[in-house]
């Protein structure tokens, strides 16, 4: 018992006299950042799902340590930076130190946002949105890209369509039409 007490006293003396700094634990935390957000110029229409096809998002773990179950989320923000819609996002099961991962969103990456009206919005990608993982810097986790949503009724309205049938043969019918009036509003 006496030997354990002496050992404990010597260990504490060593720690305090050498000056081991336990505050460096923060330096070993991961640090996620969105290094690239590319959103191609796709037509976005009011009342339709937001099309994020071919968008590219790169996320880096700048330093610290590896992390498990890092979440990457996607949002649509209005002109007041209020979240209007949230996408399904992605999970990164393991993210090592200094690693960069790139995600190319495919044609199934639609954000259901039926309340979207014509106007200016932002597409935002955020790493660890819920702050589940402690990081060295929590302020560099997001990147935004401006998006314009157009009115849904941009297609011409055809009001008079006349069809004629000519050259009728056994397996083929040719149809023709004349467009006499239309409007784009």
DRENGU-814311 format. One record per residue: residue number from 1; residue in one letter; chain; x, y, z of N, C-alpha, C in turn. Coordinates in steps of 0.001 Angstrom, whole numbers, plus 524288, in hexadecimal, padded with zeros to 5 digits. Layout:
<minus>
NUM / a / A / X / Y / Z / X / Y / Z / X / Y / Z
...
</minus>
This chain:
<minus>
1 / x / A / 8032E / 7FB68 / 80000 / 80000 / 80000 / 80000 / 80367 / 804EB / 80000
2 / x / A / 80779 / 804CA / 80347 / 80B03 / 8092F / 803A2 / 80DBE / 80A1D / 7FE64
3 / x / A / 80F29 / 805D5 / 7FBA4 / 811D0 / 80650 / 7F69B / 80E32 / 808D8 / 7F28A
4 / x / A / 80932 / 80796 / 7F2BC / 80572 / 809E3 / 7EF13 / 804E1 / 80FBA / 7F011
5 / x / A / 804DD / 81149 / 7F4F3 / 80464 / 816CE / 7F64A / 80931 / 819C9 / 7F474
6 / x / A / 80DCF / 81793 / 7F535 / 812A8 / 81A14 / 7F373 / 8129A / 81A92 / 7ED7D
7 / x / A / 8110D / 81667 / 7EADB / 810DA / 81679 / 7E521 / 80D17 / 81AB1 / 7E330
8 / x / A / 80893 / 81B21 / 7E5A9 / 804B3 / 81F09 / 7E428 / 806CC / 82491 / 7E50B
9 / x / A / 80968 / 82575 / 7E953 / 80BAD / 82A98 / 7EA77 / 80FE1 / 82BED / 7E682
10 / x / A / 81347 / 82824 / 7E54A / 81764 / 82913 / 7E16D / 81516 / 82A14 / 7DC04
11 / x / A / 8110C / 82740 / 7DA9F / 80E87 / 827FC / 7D587 / 80C27 / 82D6D / 7D527
12 / x / A / 80982 / 82F23 / 7D951 / 8073B / 8345F / 7D949 / 80B7B / 8388D / 7D928
13 / x / A / 80FA5 / 837C0 / 7DC03 / 813FD / 83B6C / 7DBF3 / 81649 / 83BD6 / 7D675
14 / x / A / 816FB / 83760 / 7D3DC / 8191A / 83749 / 7CE93 / 8158E / 83A4F / 7CAD3
15 / x / A / 81087 / 83959 / 7CB21 / 80CC1 / 83BED / 7C7A3 / 80CF4 / 841CD / 7C869
16 / x / A / 80CE9 / 843A4 / 7CD3A / 80CBB / 84940 / 7CE29 / 81205 / 84BE0 / 7CD6E
17 / x / A / 81643 / 84929 / 7CE70 / 81B65 / 84B9A / 7CDDC / 81D18 / 84BB9 / 7C823
18 / x / A / 81BA9 / 847E1 / 7C509 / 81D1C / 847CF / 7BF82 / 8198E / 84B7B / 7BC74
19 / x / A / 814EA / 84C49 / 7BE60 / 81151 / 84FE7 / 7BBD6 / 80E68 / 84D83 / 7B747
20 / x / A / 80C93 / 848E8 / 7B7DB / 80974 / 84681 / 7B3BC / 8046B / 84993 / 7B325
21 / x / A / 8034B / 84B11 / 7AE53 / 7FEBF / 84E52 / 7AD33 / 7FA50 / 84AE1 / 7AB2D
22 / x / A / 7F652 / 84A42 / 7AE72 / 7F1DE / 84705 / 7ACEC / 7EDF5 / 84A13 / 7A999
23 / x / A / 7EEBE / 84F06 / 7A8C1 / 7EB20 / 8522D / 7A5A9 / 7EBB3 / 85121 / 79FD4
24 / x / A / 7EF9A / 84E17 / 79E3F / 7F056 / 84CEF / 798BF / 7EC55 / 8490E / 796AF
25 / x / A / 7E8D2 / 84733 / 799F4 / 7E4C7 / 84394 / 79828 / 7E180 / 8460B / 793E6
26 / x / A / 7E0A3 / 84B38 / 7942C / 7DD9B / 84DEC / 79024 / 7E05F / 84DAB / 78ADD
27 / x / A / 7E590 / 84D9F / 78AE6 / 7E87A / 84D5A / 78601 / 7E7BC / 8482F / 78331
28 / x / A / 7E60F / 84438 / 785E2 / 7E55C / 83F28 / 7835E / 7DFD1 / 83E64 / 7814B
29 / x / A / 7DC87 / 84268 / 781C2 / 7D734 / 841FB / 77FC1 / 7D735 / 84261 / 779CC
30 / x / A / 7D386 / 83FC2 / 77738 / 7D320 / 84056 / 7718C / 7D12D / 845D4 / 77029
31 / x / A / 7D1AC / 84732 / 76B40 / 7CFD3 / 84C4A / 76963 / 7CDAD / 84B9C / 763DD
32 / x / A / 7C88B / 84B5D / 76365 / 7C5FF / 84A81 / 75E59 / 7C4ED / 84FAC / 75BA1
33 / x / A / 7C5B9 / 84FB7 / 75693 / 7C467 / 8544D / 75379 / 7C285 / 85291 / 74E19
34 / x / A / 7BEFA / 8559E / 74BE0 / 7BD4D / 854B6 / 74681 / 7C130 / 857B5 / 74321
35 / x / A / 7C482 / 854EB / 7405B / 7C898 / 85778 / 73D4F / 7C6B2 / 85908 / 737E4
36 / x / A / 7C28D / 8567B / 735FE / 7C093 / 857BF / 730C6 / 7BAC6 / 85694 / 73084
37 / x / A / 7B7E4 / 85A2F / 72E3A / 7B255 / 85961 / 72D28 / 7B151 / 85B66 / 727AE
38 / x / A / 7B004 / 857E2 / 72431 / 7AEE4 / 8594A / 71EC6 / 7A958 / 857A3 / 71D95
39 / x / A / 7A63C / 85B54 / 71BCB / 7A0D6 / 85A47 / 71A54 / 7A029 / 85C01 / 714AE
40 / x / A / 79F5B / 85846 / 71112 / 79EDF / 859D0 / 70B91 / 79A00 / 85D1F / 70AA1
41 / x / A / 79A08 / 85FF2 / 70661 / 795A6 / 86364 / 70508 / 79129 / 86015 / 702E7
42 / x / A / 78E1A / 85DE9 / 70672 / 78986 / 85AE0 / 704EB / 784AE / 85E3D / 70592
43 / x / A / 780C6 / 85D18 / 70284 / 77BD6 / 85FEA / 70318 / 77902 / 85DF4 / 707F0
44 / x / A / 777DB / 8618B / 70B6A / 774DB / 86062 / 71024 / 76F93 / 86314 / 70F8E
45 / x / A / 76B64 / 86032 / 7108B / 76633 / 86263 / 70FCF / 7631D / 8625A / 714E5
46 / x / A / 7602D / 8667F / 715BE / 75CEB / 86705 / 71A66 / 75916 / 86280 / 71AB5
47 / x / A / 75855 / 86076 / 71F73 / 754A2 / 85C39 / 72057 / 756A5 / 856D4 / 71EEC
48 / x / A / 75B4F / 8567E / 71CA0 / 75D99 / 8517A / 71B17 / 761EF / 8500A / 71EE4
49 / x / A / 76351 / 84AFD / 71F28 / 767CB / 8498B / 72270 / 76CB6 / 84C5F / 72091
50 / x / A / 76FF8 / 84DF7 / 72439 / 774DB / 8509E / 722EE / 77893 / 84CA8 / 72096
51 / x / A / 77A8E / 84DBF / 71BEE / 77DE4 / 84A1E / 7191A / 7839D / 84B32 / 71A6B
52 / x / A / 7860B / 847A9 / 71D3A / 78B95 / 84840 / 71EA3 / 78F06 / 84495 / 71B6F
53 / x / A / 78CFD / 842BC / 71706 / 78FF6 / 83F17 / 713C0 / 7951A / 84181 / 7120D
54 / x / A / 7993F / 83E80 / 71259 / 79E8D / 83FF9 / 710CE / 7A119 / 843FF / 71462
55 / x / A / 79EA4 / 84542 / 718C3 / 7A13E / 848A3 / 71C94 / 7A5E7 / 845A5 / 71ED1
56 / x / A / 7AA0A / 8487B / 72013 / 7AEB7 / 84614 / 7223C / 7B012 / 848B2 / 72765
57 / x / A / 7B0F6 / 8456B / 72B4F / 7B250 / 84755 / 73080 / 7B73B / 84487 / 7324D
58 / x / A / 7BB2D / 84794 / 733DC / 7BFF4 / 84559 / 73614 / 7C041 / 846F6 / 73BC6
59 / x / A / 7C16D / 84331 / 73F1F / 7C1DC / 8441B / 744BA / 7C734 / 8421E / 7467D
60 / x / A / 7C9CB / 84531 / 749D8 / 7CEFA / 843C2 / 74BD5 / 7CEE4 / 8436A / 751C0
61 / x / A / 7D22D / 83FFF / 753D5 / 7D373 / 83FF4 / 75961 / 7D8DF / 8425A / 759B8
62 / x / A / 7D91A / 84757 / 75B16 / 7DDED / 84A54 / 75AB8 / 7E230 / 848AC / 75E7F
63 / x / A / 7E0BD / 846C8 / 7630E / 7E4C0 / 8456A / 766EA / 7E25E / 84264 / 76B6A
64 / x / A / 7E5A3 / 84148 / 76F30 / 7E3C3 / 83ECC / 773F7 / 7E3D9 / 838EF / 773B8
65 / x / A / 7DF42 / 836B2 / 773C1 / 7DEDC / 83107 / 773E8 / 7DA95 / 82F2D / 77041
66 / x / A / 7DA64 / 82A1D / 76F71 / 7D64C / 827CB / 76C39 / 7D110 / 82826 / 76F14
67 / x / A / 7CCE4 / 827A6 / 76C16 / 7C7A7 / 827E7 / 76E61 / 7C421 / 823E3 / 76BC4
68 / x / A / 7C065 / 82210 / 76EAC / 7BC87 / 81E54 / 76CB0 / 7B735 / 820F4 / 76C37
69 / x / A / 7B437 / 81F33 / 76872 / 7AEC8 / 820E3 / 767B9 / 7AE33 / 826CB / 76739
70 / x / A / 7B124 / 82900 / 763A1 / 7B0B8 / 82E97 / 76277 / 7AC24 / 82F52 / 75EC0
71 / x / A / 7A8ED / 83311 / 75FC7 / 7A437 / 83415 / 75CA7 / 7A525 / 838C0 / 75914
72 / x / A / 7A37C / 8384B / 7542D / 7A3AC / 83C89 / 7505D / 79E10 / 83DA2 / 74EBF
73 / x / A / 79C24 / 84255 / 74FE4 / 796B0 / 843B4 / 74ECF / 7964A / 847FF / 74ABF
74 / x / A / 791BF / 8481C / 7481D / 790AC / 84BEE / 74402 / 78BB0 / 84EE5 / 7455B
75 / x / A / 78BD6 / 8540B / 74475 / 7876A / 8576C / 745C7 / 78656 / 85B34 / 74155
76 / x / A / 7817D / 85D09 / 7410C / 77FFE / 86160 / 73DB7 / 77E87 / 865D4 / 74167
77 / x / A / 78114 / 86A5D / 740B5 / 7801D / 86EF1 / 74402 / 77D8F / 87338 / 740C0
78 / x / A / 77A19 / 8762E / 74337 / 777BF / 87AA0 / 7407B / 77B58 / 87F64 / 740DF
79 / x / A / 77993 / 883CF / 73EEC / 77CDB / 88881 / 73EDC / 77E06 / 88A9F / 74453
80 / x / A / 77B22 / 888D4 / 7484D / 77C1E / 88A5C / 74DC1 / 77F55 / 88648 / 750AE
81 / x / A / 781B3 / 882A6 / 74DD2 / 784C9 / 87E52 / 74FFD / 7819E / 87AAA / 75374
82 / x / A / 77C98 / 87A73 / 7529F / 77932 / 876D1 / 75575 / 778D7 / 871B9 / 7525A
83 / x / A / 7795D / 86D4E / 7550C / 778FE / 86842 / 75276 / 77370 / 8675A / 75095
84 / x / A / 772F9 / 8666C / 74B86 / 76DE4 / 86563 / 7491B / 76D1B / 85F82 / 74886
85 / x / A / 77141 / 85CBE / 74702 / 770F6 / 85715 / 74626 / 77626 / 8548F / 747A4
86 / x / A / 775E0 / 84F86 / 748EE / 77A8D / 84C8B / 74A40 / 77AAF / 8479A / 746F4
87 / x / A / 77F47 / 8466F / 744CF / 78002 / 841BC / 741AD / 7813C / 83D11 / 74512
88 / x / A / 781D3 / 83884 / 74281 / 782C9 / 833B6 / 74581 / 7885E / 8333A / 7477E
89 / x / A / 78C16 / 835F6 / 7451A / 7916D / 835F7 / 7470F / 79442 / 830CD / 74666
90 / x / A / 798E3 / 8308F / 7489B / 79C40 / 82BEE / 7483E / 79ED9 / 82AE9 / 74D7E
91 / x / A / 7A033 / 825FF / 74E69 / 7A341 / 82478 / 75307 / 7A8A8 / 822C0 / 75143
92 / x / A / 7AC99 / 82470 / 7541D / 7B1F5 / 822B3 / 7532B / 7B365 / 81F49 / 757C8
93 / x / A / 7B3D7 / 81A3D / 756E2 / 7B49A / 81698 / 75B3A / 7B9E3 / 8175C / 75DE7
94 / x / A / 7BE0F / 8182A / 75ADF / 7C337 / 81904 / 75D2C / 7C5F4 / 81D4F / 75A1E
95 / x / A / 7C818 / 8210C / 75CEB / 7CA8D / 8258D / 75A76 / 7CFCC / 82668 / 75D12
96 / x / A / 7D40F / 824F7 / 75A6F / 7D938 / 82551 / 75CE0 / 7DB5F / 82ADE / 75CA9
97 / x / A / 7DF7B / 82BC0 / 75F8B / 7E1F2 / 830DC / 75FDB / 7E434 / 8324E / 75A83
98 / x / A / 7E3AD / 83720 / 758F0 / 7E57B / 8396B / 75409 / 7E2E7 / 83706 / 74F37
99 / x / A / 7DEE4 / 8340D / 74FF6 / 7DC3A / 83199 / 74B81 / 7D84E / 83568 / 7490A
100 / x / A / 7D7B9 / 834F3 / 743ED / 7D3B6 / 837E6 / 7411C / 7D033 / 83402 / 73E47
101 / x / A / 7CB1E / 834DE / 73EA5 / 7C75B / 8318A / 73BEA / 7C417 / 83500 / 73861
102 / x / A / 7C317 / 83306 / 733B1 / 7BFD7 / 835EB / 73004 / 7BAE9 / 832D6 / 72EE8
103 / x / A / 7B699 / 835A2 / 72EC6 / 7B190 / 83341 / 72D97 / 7AF60 / 835DB / 728B6
104 / x / A / 7ADF3 / 832A4 / 724EA / 7AB45 / 8347B / 72040 / 7A5A0 / 832C9 / 720C6
105 / x / A / 7A22A / 83682 / 7213C / 79CAD / 8353E / 721E5 / 79A77 / 83367 / 71CB1
106 / x / A / 79718 / 82F8D / 71CE9 / 7950B / 82D4B / 7181C / 78F7B / 82F1D / 7170E
107 / x / A / 78D1F / 82CE9 / 71305 / 787F0 / 82EB4 / 71163 / 783BB / 82D90 / 7156A
108 / x / A / 784E8 / 82A4C / 71938 / 78118 / 82922 / 71D4E / 7818C / 82CDE / 721F4
109 / x / A / 78522 / 8308A / 721A7 / 785EE / 8343A / 725F3 / 78255 / 838F8 / 7255C
110 / x / A / 77D61 / 8380E / 7263A / 779A1 / 83C50 / 72612 / 7782A / 83DB1 / 72BA6
111 / x / A / 777A1 / 842AE / 72CA9 / 775F5 / 84476 / 731CB / 7703C / 845EC / 73146
112 / x / A / 76CDE / 84302 / 733E4 / 7674D / 84402 / 73371 / 7660D / 8493A / 73603
113 / x / A / 76490 / 84CEE / 732D4 / 763CC / 85247 / 734B5 / 75F21 / 854B4 / 731DC
114 / x / A / 75A69 / 852AD / 732B4 / 755EC / 85482 / 72FAB / 75460 / 85A24 / 730CB
115 / x / A / 75605 / 85C51 / 73532 / 7548F / 861B1 / 7367D / 75831 / 865B8 / 7340A
116 / x / A / 75C03 / 863FF / 73104 / 75FBA / 8678F / 72E94 / 75CF7 / 86AE1 / 72A75
117 / x / A / 75D59 / 87001 / 72B0A / 75B18 / 8739A / 7273C / 75F7F / 875F1 / 723FF
118 / x / A / 75E23 / 87897 / 71FCD / 76218 / 87B0E / 71C84 / 76527 / 87F0D / 71FC3
119 / x / A / 76A4E / 87F34 / 71EF7 / 76D88 / 882F1 / 721D1 / 7731C / 8810A / 72277
120 / x / A / 77604 / 883BD / 725D1 / 77B80 / 8827B / 726D3 / 77C06 / 87F53 / 72BD4
121 / x / A / 77F36 / 87B3B / 72B99 / 78013 / 877B3 / 72FFE / 785DA / 8765C / 73054
122 / x / A / 7873D / 87362 / 73450 / 78C8A / 87157 / 734E8 / 78C39 / 86B79 / 735C8
123 / x / A / 78FC1 / 868A8 / 7333D / 7907B / 86317 / 73437 / 79512 / 862C2 / 737F5
124 / x / A / 7945F / 86039 / 73C72 / 7985C / 86028 / 74088 / 799C5 / 85A89 / 741E6
125 / x / A / 79ED8 / 8597C / 74223 / 7A0DD / 85471 / 743EF / 7A374 / 85558 / 74937
126 / x / A / 7A236 / 851FF / 74D0D / 7A43B / 852AB / 7525D / 7A63F / 84D70 / 75468
127 / x / A / 7AB11 / 84D7D / 75665 / 7AD4C / 848EA / 758FB / 7AC0E / 84931 / 75ECB
128 / x / A / 7AA33 / 844EA / 760FF / 7A90B / 84489 / 76696 / 7A575 / 848F7 / 76869
129 / x / A / 7A112 / 8498C / 765A9 / 79D4E / 84DC2 / 766BC / 79B6E / 84DB8 / 76C6F
130 / x / A / 79A7A / 84920 / 76E92 / 79870 / 848B1 / 773E9 / 79CAE / 84916 / 77813
131 / x / A / 7A19A / 849FA / 7766D / 7A60D / 84A54 / 77A0E / 7A66C / 84594 / 77DA1
132 / x / A / 7A5CA / 84108 / 77B59 / 7A634 / 83C24 / 77E47 / 7ABE1 / 83B05 / 77FAD
133 / x / A / 7AF72 / 83C81 / 77C34 / 7B502 / 83B70 / 77CF9 / 7B7BB / 84082 / 77E93
134 / x / A / 7BA84 / 8405F / 782ED / 7BD79 / 844F3 / 784A8 / 7C1DC / 845F4 / 780BA
135 / x / A / 7C271 / 84AE7 / 77F2F / 7C661 / 84C59 / 77B56 / 7C9BA / 850CB / 77D53
136 / x / A / 7CE48 / 85152 / 77AFA / 7D1C4 / 8559C / 77C59 / 7CF55 / 85AD5 / 77ABF
137 / x / A / 7CCCE / 85AF4 / 77633 / 7CA49 / 85FB9 / 7744C / 7C4D2 / 85E55 / 77259
138 / x / A / 7C0DB / 8600B / 7750B / 7BB72 / 85EDE / 77391 / 7B946 / 862D9 / 76FAB
139 / x / A / 7BC4E / 866E4 / 76E65 / 7BA4F / 86B22 / 76B1C / 7BB9E / 86A9E / 76552
140 / x / A / 7BE1E / 8665F / 763B2 / 7BFA3 / 865DA / 75E2F / 7BD26 / 8610C / 75B98
141 / x / A / 7B894 / 85F8E / 75D67 / 7B626 / 85AB3 / 75BA4 / 7B274 / 85B3F / 75708
142 / x / A / 7B1B1 / 85FF0 / 754E3 / 7ADA8 / 860A4 / 750E8 / 7AF9B / 863C6 / 74C43
143 / x / A / 7ACFB / 862ED / 747E8 / 7ADE9 / 86602 / 7432B / 7A8B9 / 8667D / 74053
144 / x / A / 7A7DD / 86B03 / 73DC4 / 7A2E9 / 86C1C / 73B1E / 7A3D1 / 86D7D / 73568
145 / x / A / 79FBC / 86CB5 / 73241 / 79FCF / 86E36 / 72CC4 / 79A7D / 87098 / 72B71
146 / x / A / 79A87 / 8750A / 728BC / 795AB / 877B0 / 7274F / 792B2 / 87499 / 72329
147 / x / A / 78D85 / 874A9 / 723A1 / 78A1E / 871D9 / 71FFC / 78577 / 87550 / 71EB4
148 / x / A / 783E7 / 8754E / 719CE / 77F42 / 87829 / 7182B / 77AFC / 8743A / 716D1
149 / x / A / 7766E / 874EF / 71919 / 771F9 / 8718E / 71803 / 76E34 / 8749B / 7148C
150 / x / A / 76CDD / 87231 / 71029 / 76988 / 874C6 / 70C4C / 763D5 / 87362 / 70D2A
151 / x / A / 76081 / 876A6 / 70AFA / 75AE6 / 87599 / 70B24 / 759CB / 87080 / 7084D
152 / x / A / 75609 / 86D89 / 70A30 / 754EA / 86860 / 707FB / 75233 / 868AD / 702B4
153 / x / A / 74FF2 / 86D01 / 70141 / 74D09 / 86D38 / 6FC59 / 75015 / 87019 / 6F81C
154 / x / A / 754D4 / 86E4D / 6F717 / 75804 / 8709E / 6F301 / 75717 / 86E27 / 6EDAB
155 / x / A / 75497 / 869A2 / 6ED80 / 7539A / 8670A / 6E882 / 74F5F / 86A00 / 6E58F
156 / x / A / 74FCF / 86A52 / 6E05C / 74BC0 / 86CFF / 6DD5C / 7467E / 86A49 / 6DDFA
157 / x / A / 7426A / 86D5F / 6DE09 / 73D1B / 86B54 / 6DE4C / 73AF6 / 86B59 / 6D8C5
158 / x / A / 739C2 / 866CA / 6D6C4 / 737AC / 8664F / 6D175 / 731BF / 86686 / 6D1D3
159 / x / A / 72F72 / 86A40 / 6CF12 / 729D2 / 86AE9 / 6CF7A / 726E9 / 868DD / 6CAB2
160 / x / A / 7298F / 86821 / 6C654 / 726E0 / 86653 / 6C1A2 / 72A84 / 862AB / 6BEB1
161 / x / A / 7293F / 85DC4 / 6BE85 / 72C72 / 859E1 / 6BBDC / 72908 / 85713 / 6B7E8
162 / x / A / 72A8A / 85756 / 6B2F8 / 727A3 / 854B9 / 6AED2 / 72B0E / 8505A / 6ACB3
163 / x / A / 728ED / 84BAF / 6AC3B / 72BD3 / 84737 / 6AA36 / 7297E / 8458C / 6A4FF
164 / x / A / 72CDB / 843FB / 6A179 / 72B20 / 841E4 / 69C77 / 72DA9 / 83C9B / 69BB1
165 / x / A / 72AF4 / 83926 / 6990E / 72D00 / 833FA / 697E3 / 72DF1 / 833C3 / 69207
166 / x / A / 732B2 / 8320D / 69094 / 733E9 / 83193 / 68AFF / 7371B / 82CAC / 68A17
167 / x / A / 73777 / 82B1F / 6855D / 73A92 / 8268D / 683BF / 73956 / 821C4 / 6870F
168 / x / A / 73472 / 82077 / 6877D / 732C1 / 81BFF / 68A8C / 73448 / 816F4 / 687BE
169 / x / A / 7378A / 813C8 / 68A39 / 73900 / 80EA6 / 6881B / 737AF / 80A8E / 68C30
170 / x / A / 738F3 / 805AE / 68AF8 / 7377A / 8014A / 68E41 / 739B1 / 801AE / 693CA
171 / x / A / 73EBC / 802F0 / 69482 / 74135 / 802F1 / 699AA / 7431F / 80857 / 69B5F
172 / x / A / 741D4 / 80C57 / 69893 / 74415 / 81169 / 699D5 / 74000 / 815AD / 69948
173 / x / A / 73FD3 / 8191D / 69D1B / 73C6B / 81DAF / 69CEC / 73FDF / 8226C / 69DEF
174 / x / A / 73F81 / 82647 / 69A9E / 74268 / 82B21 / 69B5F / 73E9D / 82F3E / 69D3A
175 / x / A / 73FF5 / 831B8 / 6A180 / 73CD2 / 835F5 / 6A3A1 / 73FCB / 83B0B / 6A306
176 / x / A / 73CFC / 83F10 / 6A1E0 / 73F43 / 8443E / 6A1A9 / 73C03 / 847E5 / 6A4EB
177 / x / A / 73E38 / 84C30 / 6A6AE / 73B1A / 84FDA / 6A9B0 / 73CD4 / 85567 / 6A848
178 / x / A / 7393B / 858EA / 6A92A / 73A47 / 85E6F / 6A848 / 73971 / 86140 / 6AD67
179 / x / A / 73D26 / 86440 / 6AEFC / 73CCB / 86742 / 6B3C6 / 73B21 / 86CC8 / 6B25C
180 / x / A / 7364B / 86E0E / 6B39B / 73449 / 87322 / 6B1EC / 734C5 / 87751 / 6B61F
181 / x / A / 734D9 / 875C7 / 6BB16 / 735A6 / 879B5 / 6BF2F / 737A5 / 8770C / 6C41C
182 / x / A / 73AEA / 879CA / 6C6EF / 73CD2 / 877E4 / 6CBEF / 73E73 / 87C93 / 6CF36
183 / x / A / 73F04 / 87B8A / 6D43C / 74101 / 87FAD / 6D7B2 / 744CD / 87D35 / 6DB87
184 / x / A / 74845 / 8805A / 6DD96 / 74C0F / 87E44 / 6E153 / 74B06 / 8801A / 6E6D7
185 / x / A / 74629 / 88180 / 6E7F2 / 744DA / 88303 / 6ED4A / 73FC4 / 8809A / 6EF01
</minus>
